[in-house]
């Protein structure tokens, strides 16, 4: 009996995260959000493989480091915010309507993590944002679980 696609994806993702950690990688593998245009054009495993090869070439040649060096750091937060909202919007197509608010509510903790740098920790607002910033990923998962149930 074959597992459903989500279960299979999560199992394979988990196994490769474990293998990567045994080999010393501090990063977990992730299933990334596919762009709808690539899906409509038939992009599947080959798209991911070519994407990996391009990243390998960019990192080994030093081009990626150069691009990161010349890119302003101020663009990171807004870029992540926009992609977070786009991903949340895409999730709303497949999730029950009652869960839509949960998706956007849990993004709030991640935004606190990215944008807390400029807030003074002495004000009430600054203290609150800094508290929500610490452990943002875990806090998102706990709140999402509680609100879903």
C-alpha positions as CSV (number, residue, x, y, z in Angstrom):
1,X,0.0,0.0,0.0
2,X,1.5,3.3,-1.1
3,X,1.4,6.3,1.3
4,X,-0.4,9.5,0.3
5,X,1.8,12.1,-1.3
6,X,1.9,14.4,1.8
7,X,2.9,11.5,4.1
8,X,5.5,10.3,1.6
9,X,7.0,13.7,1.2
10,X,7.2,14.2,5.0
11,X,8.8,10.8,5.5
12,X,11.5,11.4,2.8
13,X,12.1,14.9,4.1
14,X,12.5,13.7,7.6
15,X,14.9,10.9,6.6
16,X,17.1,13.3,4.6
17,X,17.1,15.8,7.5
18,X,18.4,13.0,9.8
19,X,21.1,11.9,7.3
20,X,22.1,15.6,6.8
21,X,22.4,16.1,10.6
22,X,24.6,12.9,10.9
23,X,26.8,14.4,8.2
24,X,27.1,17.7,10.1
25,X,24.6,19.9,8.4
26,X,22.9,22.4,10.8
27,X,20.0,22.9,8.3
28,X,17.0,20.7,7.9
29,X,15.8,19.8,4.5
30,X,12.5,21.5,3.5
31,X,9.8,21.0,1.0
32,X,9.6,24.4,-0.7
33,X,6.6,26.1,-2.2
34,X,6.5,25.5,-5.9
35,X,5.7,28.4,-8.1
36,X,2.3,28.0,-9.9
37,X,3.8,28.9,-13.3
38,X,6.4,26.2,-13.0
39,X,3.7,23.7,-12.1
40,X,1.5,24.7,-15.1
41,X,4.5,24.2,-17.3
42,X,5.0,20.7,-16.0
43,X,7.9,21.4,-13.6
44,X,8.4,18.4,-11.3
45,X,11.5,16.6,-10.0
46,X,13.6,17.8,-12.9
47,X,12.9,21.4,-11.9
48,X,14.2,20.8,-8.4
49,X,17.2,18.9,-9.6
50,X,18.2,21.7,-12.1
51,X,17.6,24.3,-9.3
52,X,20.0,22.4,-7.1
53,X,22.6,22.2,-9.8
54,X,22.3,25.9,-10.4
55,X,22.7,26.7,-6.7
56,X,25.7,24.3,-6.5
57,X,27.4,26.2,-9.4
58,X,26.6,29.6,-7.9
59,X,28.0,28.6,-4.5
60,X,31.1,26.8,-5.7
61,X,32.1,29.7,-8.0
62,X,31.6,32.4,-5.4
63,X,28.9,34.2,-7.5
64,X,26.3,33.7,-4.8
65,X,28.6,35.2,-2.1
66,X,29.2,38.2,-4.4
67,X,25.4,38.7,-5.0
68,X,24.8,38.5,-1.2
69,X,27.6,41.0,-0.5
70,X,26.2,43.6,-3.0
71,X,22.5,43.1,-1.9
72,X,21.3,45.5,0.8
73,X,20.4,43.7,4.0
74,X,17.3,45.9,4.4
75,X,15.6,43.9,1.6
76,X,15.6,40.6,3.5
77,X,12.8,41.3,5.9
78,X,10.2,42.7,3.3
79,X,11.1,39.9,0.9
80,X,10.5,37.2,3.4
81,X,7.3,38.9,4.5
82,X,5.9,39.1,0.9
83,X,6.7,35.4,0.3
84,X,5.2,34.5,3.7
85,X,1.9,36.2,2.8
86,X,2.0,34.6,-0.7
87,X,2.5,31.2,0.7
88,X,-0.2,31.7,3.3
89,X,-2.6,32.8,0.5
90,X,-1.7,29.6,-1.4
91,X,-2.4,27.5,1.7
92,X,-5.9,29.0,2.0
93,X,-6.8,27.2,-1.3
94,X,-6.4,23.8,0.3
95,X,-7.2,24.3,4.0
96,X,-10.5,24.4,5.7
97,X,-11.9,28.0,5.9
98,X,-11.8,27.9,9.7
99,X,-8.0,27.6,9.6
100,X,-7.4,30.7,7.4
101,X,-7.0,33.1,10.3
102,X,-4.6,30.7,12.1
103,X,-2.2,30.8,9.2
104,X,-2.0,34.6,9.2
105,X,-2.0,34.9,13.0
106,X,1.0,32.5,13.3
107,X,3.0,34.6,10.7
108,X,2.9,37.4,13.3
109,X,5.5,35.6,15.5
110,X,7.9,35.1,12.5
111,X,7.5,38.8,11.6
112,X,8.5,39.7,15.2
113,X,11.6,37.6,14.8
114,X,12.6,39.5,11.6
115,X,11.7,43.0,12.6
116,X,12.5,43.1,16.3
117,X,16.0,44.6,15.7
118,X,14.9,48.2,15.6
119,X,12.6,48.2,18.6
120,X,13.9,49.4,22.0
121,X,13.6,46.6,24.6
122,X,12.8,49.1,27.3
123,X,9.2,50.1,26.1
124,X,6.2,47.8,26.7
125,X,6.0,47.2,22.9
126,X,9.7,46.4,22.7
127,X,9.5,43.9,25.5
128,X,6.5,42.2,24.0
129,X,8.1,42.0,20.6
130,X,11.3,40.6,22.0
131,X,9.5,38.0,24.0
132,X,7.6,36.9,20.9
133,X,10.8,36.9,18.9
134,X,12.5,34.3,21.0
135,X,11.5,30.9,19.8
136,X,9.3,32.2,17.1
137,X,9.2,29.0,15.1
138,X,8.2,26.9,18.1
139,X,5.7,29.5,19.2
140,X,4.1,29.4,15.7
141,X,3.8,25.7,15.9
142,X,2.3,25.6,19.4
143,X,-0.2,28.4,18.6
144,X,-1.2,26.8,15.3
145,X,-1.8,23.4,17.0
146,X,-3.8,24.9,19.8
147,X,-5.9,27.0,17.5
148,X,-6.5,24.2,15.0
149,X,-7.8,21.9,17.7
